[in-house]
Amino acid sequence: MSELRNDTENRRYELDEQGMTSWADYQLRDGRLYILHVESPPALRGTGAAGRLMAAMSADIKAQGLKVTPICGYAAAWLRRSHDYRDLLA
């Protein structure tokens, strides 16, 4: 697995696995990160790739001291279920 990338120019977190990239589009406003969409390539779906992206992303967001407002249903559900990162929810 590769390292998490935060492409701030395109407002996208990315994580590569098996030569494919999972990503999460976001907007950052007033100290809050809005997760707009999380997606993994079809070949990675069901493997936990999106969850690994969310975990890496959440650790980075927490380290920055930001709060999260998930617009994406997957991101919202993942954060609500997470014991380590549900405190990020704004």
Secondary structure, 3 states (H helix, E strand, C coil): CCCCEEECCCCEEEEEECCEEEEEEEEEECCEEEEEEEECCHHHCCCCHHHHHHHHHHHHHHHCCCEEEECCHHHHHHHHHCCCCHHHEC
